[in-house]
Amino acid sequence: MSLQQGILNPGLLSLLARARHTNSIVLADCDFPSWPGVETVDVSLTRGFPTVLQVLKIILPHWRCGAAFMAKEFLEHNDRRTRAAFVRACRGMELQFEPHAEFKRRIPPAVGIIRTGDATIYSNMVLLSA
């Protein structure tokens, strides 16, 4: 019997299932570069869809996230409304902003990358499983 509800993308399901306690997953925008050796599940359909927040909303009921990390440049390059939407989406988990250079160091050990169609600058997140 095939899946009829919940997350239907087999690559995304596999990635979430393999991210155990303290493992991380990268939720990336459409311009995020490829990282050799880090699996990428591409869910982008068009520029702007789906967004990082849309994908986050879909995965959180199925995967326990304890913390999220973003580049602090996100705060400098996005308006108050956009910043507030990301903070709201991360309720219940620790949200930390760090310099982009430090953020990039979190990518190589990630279980994988979920690439979205989001065009919001610096909207990339590293999600740490609880």
ABEGO torsion letter per residue (X at the ends): XBBABEBABAAAAAAAAABBBGBBBBBBBAABBBBBGBBBBBABABBGOBBAAAAAAAAAAABBBABBBBBAAAAAABBAAAAAAAAAAABGBBBBBBBAAAAAAAAAABABBBBBABABBGABBBBBBX
